[in-house]
């Protein structure tokens, strides 16, 4: 696996987990945590956040890192 993909996975998985937990705690006032965790919507949102983090956020951060190191 290339260095780029390792970097993108590290950034994307961290961002996906962070955003999922943040949303879980933010919506705690409307629905209990146990109800949210048992919902398939929660897991779908976690997958979407993680994929967006890996492919979008990870790519943007990688480009910025490469640009910073070459400049």
Phi, psi and omega in degrees: 000136183285165181296323180300313182291324175298317179296314180297320178295318180298313180293314185292318180292319177300314181295318180298316179292317180299312182293323178295314179294321178299315178293323178300313180289326180292322181272004181298332181288331181272316182228142176296156182298320181298321178293319179295318181292334180273354181274136176293337177299324178299314183287326175296317178296322179296318178295318180295315178299318181292316179295318177296322178295318181290309189275327182263298183295318179297319179293315180297316179294323178296315179298319179294322179294317179295316180297321180292322182283333180274340182273000000 
